[in-house]
């Protein structure tokens, strides 16, 4: 078993900021890639958006930039551009989250980067694809959630339009950027060809939402609205119990028959065919959820959990994110990794995947701003080019905020 990780030997030049791109490259770092994070002198804005043990080391930044190296380059200067070009020569991946006009104005469009390194995989992380009329619009998680229908389906579910309580668009797009980049690297391994990759938040989230919510609208002519009814049924929510709440999905025929037989045989006695099959229940899913909701008020959460475990019905208590750190299953499988840092120990939620030969792990803490500039430039034989002042106008076009 190798401790190097499946991406050992891969060098990533990372010009991303906020969450989408950094989440993508964080996973690359966990898997063994050498990720060199290029920051303007003022640093990635995410350094300052939440609590942290030191200025510029917010919890969000520290988590999505762990295991990377930070090099400060002012890309408005000739020295900064020269250093980046030298770094590109030895890179496998170039990834950025600037608008297409901004990256081109700096001299680092795909054609310009490929002229330096023809085999490079060049990944653009955009808000909207540059191939469409919305190409130049700024994009943040909230606006992408809205445009892709998340608040609308939440309104059908709860009666009020709301964002979901996580930066879903940023993270889903980040995962998409990761798999797209990996596919391009796989192609390069097979053929030797580099290529340009484009991943945009809007298209990614539209595709993600329409996995189930395309539904009847996919067909010609449409067979129904573009919403999957079960997920927006008003009674689809954590069930109230005698002393709290519980999540349970009494869904397929096996689960339904086990529940009815143990708790409500009268439903079958009253009308054996009314809820007999998944197809019949799906047509009246909110009514079914309502019946279950009234029933679950009769016992405590623990009583229901015990029964559902016996019946092999999927169920879980309602926990907060804080409780994940003490979850016995997560701790048993070793999800959390404690890393010693200059600011004290940090308990990271680590790599959720498992490899029998090349496992990933948290490679180290997030870097202080510019902590690795000198080392990176020394590797290039170009330490004298290190810029130390001035602000960069190469601002990211997307993120969580």
Secondary structure, DSSP 8 states (H G I E B T S, - for coil): --SS-TTTT-EEEEE--TTHHHHHHHHHHHTT-EEEEEE-TT--GGGGSS-BSSTT-BHHHHHHTBT-EEEE--TTSHHHHHHHHHHHHT-SEEEE-S-HHHHHHTT-SHHHHHHH-TT-EEEEEESS-TTSTTTT--EEHHHHHHHTTHHHHHHHHHSS----SS-HHHHHHHHHHHHHHHHHHHHHHHH---EEEEEEHHHHHHHHHHHHHSGGGGSSS--S-SS-HHHH-TT-S-EE-SSSEEEE---SHHHHHHHHHHH-HHHHHH-TTTT-SHHHHHHTHHHHHHHHHHHHTTS-HHHHHHHHHHHT--EEE---GGGGGG-HHHHHTT-EEEEEETTEEEEEE------SSS-----S-B--TTTTHHHHHHHTT-GGG---S-------SEE--
